[in-house]
């Protein structure tokens, strides 16, 4: 029986929730819009993405399992933090929370160097975003926070493109949306979604 590729589900959950939160961080919407982000974080960014990670277990995909379960947990933790009284939490402590996720994303990015360029781009944009947001919390410089918001928007676009490419290419059994070549020396398939497709695009 053909195995199901959970990557498009996990990537979409991540992309949609990141986009909504980043619109607020970029200053497009006021924080009063946050309840919609929380709902998305619990249902799609958190739960659906975590399910996608668990589905990577029987496929033997350590990277996909770690990435989807970790970022699913990130959305749960952020939503829980925002739901409960948090005004007394120092901004510098929130900065450390974001910086730790930046460190995690940075070493996950290193693991994408033998994957396709689309996967690598998502993680590159994401660790930059986390560090910008962390710096914004540490320095109270609004511009850094806004730049982090725009970094998140770029990350969401990259993740959604990868989700679309993964499911459209697989449905057509050929590359319609290119995601960049695989490592020419190792012939490594995509880390997120491991079905081998004709060609290297």
SVG drawing of the C-alpha trace seen along z (x, -y; Angstrom):
<svg xmlns="http://www.w3.org/2000/svg" viewBox="-10 -51 40 53">
<polyline fill="none" stroke="black" stroke-width="0.4" points="0.0,0.0 1.3,-3.4 2.4,-5.5 0.9,-8.9 3.2,-11.9 2.3,-14.1 4.7,-16.9 2.1,-19.1 -0.2,-19.0 2.6,-20.0 4.0,-22.7 0.6,-24.2 -0.2,-24.3 3.1,-26.0 2.7,-28.4 -0.8,-29.5 -0.2,-30.1 3.1,-31.9 1.4,-34.2 -1.3,-35.2 1.0,-35.9 3.5,-37.7 0.9,-40.1 0.5,-41.3 4.3,-41.4 4.8,-43.4 2.2,-45.9 -0.5,-45.1 -3.0,-44.4 -3.3,-45.3 -2.8,-42.7 -6.6,-42.5 -6.5,-40.1 -4.5,-37.6 -7.5,-35.3 -7.6,-34.2 -3.9,-33.3 -4.5,-31.3 -7.3,-29.3 -5.1,-28.5 -2.1,-27.8 -4.1,-25.1 -6.0,-23.5 -3.7,-23.7 -0.2,-25.0 -0.1,-22.9 -2.2,-19.8 -2.2,-19.1 1.5,-19.8 2.2,-17.5 0.2,-14.8 2.2,-15.2 5.4,-14.7 4.1,-11.5 3.2,-10.3 6.9,-10.7 7.9,-8.0 6.9,-4.9 8.6,-6.5 11.9,-6.6 12.2,-10.3 14.0,-11.7 14.2,-15.2 10.5,-15.4 9.5,-13.9 11.6,-16.3 10.7,-19.4 6.9,-18.9 6.6,-17.8 8.9,-20.6 7.2,-23.4 3.7,-22.0 4.8,-22.1 6.1,-25.7 2.6,-26.8 1.0,-25.1 3.5,-26.7 3.1,-30.1 -0.7,-29.9 -0.8,-28.7 1.6,-31.5 -0.6,-34.2 -3.8,-32.7 -2.7,-32.9 -1.7,-36.1 1.8,-36.9 2.1,-40.7 4.6,-40.2 7.0,-38.1 10.0,-40.2 10.5,-41.0 14.1,-39.8 12.8,-36.4 10.5,-36.3 13.6,-37.1 15.4,-34.1 12.4,-31.9 12.6,-33.2 16.4,-32.9 16.3,-29.3 13.9,-28.5 16.3,-30.4 19.2,-28.1 17.1,-25.0 16.1,-26.3 19.7,-27.1 21.0,-23.6 18.0,-22.2 19.0,-24.4 22.5,-22.9 20.7,-19.5 19.0,-20.8 22.3,-21.3 21.9,-18.0 18.2,-18.6 16.5,-20.7 16.8,-24.4 13.1,-25.0 13.5,-23.2 16.8,-25.0 15.2,-28.3 12.4,-27.8 14.8,-27.1 17.1,-29.9 14.3,-32.5 13.0,-31.0 16.1,-31.2 16.7,-34.8 13.1,-35.6 13.5,-34.1 16.7,-36.1 15.2,-39.3 12.2,-38.9 14.4,-38.0 16.5,-41.1 13.4,-43.1 12.4,-41.8 15.9,-42.4 16.3,-45.9 12.7,-47.2 13.4,-48.4 10.2,-48.3 11.9,-48.2 13.5,-44.8 10.2,-43.4 8.7,-44.7 11.5,-43.1 10.9,-39.9 7.3,-40.1 8.3,-40.5 10.8,-37.6 7.9,-35.5 5.8,-36.5 8.6,-35.5 9.0,-32.2 5.3,-31.5 5.4,-32.0 8.4,-29.7 6.8,-27.0 3.5,-27.2 5.3,-27.0 7.1,-23.9 3.7,-22.4 2.1,-23.1 5.1,-21.8 5.2,-18.6 1.6,-17.7 1.2,-18.9 4.4,-17.2 3.5,-14.0 -0.1,-14.0 1.3,-14.5 4.2,-12.1 6.5,-14.8 8.0,-18.1 5.7,-21.0 6.8,-23.3 10.6,-23.2 12.1,-22.9 15.8,-23.0 18.2,-20.2 19.2,-17.5 22.8,-17.1 24.6,-15.9 27.1,-13.8 24.8,-11.9 21.5,-12.0 19.7,-12.8 15.9,-13.1 14.0,-15.9 14.2,-15.7 10.6,-16.8 8.6,-14.4 10.8,-11.6 9.0,-10.4 11.5,-10.4 10.3,-12.1 11.7,-12.1 14.5,-14.6 16.1,-16.9 14.1,-20.1"/>
</svg>
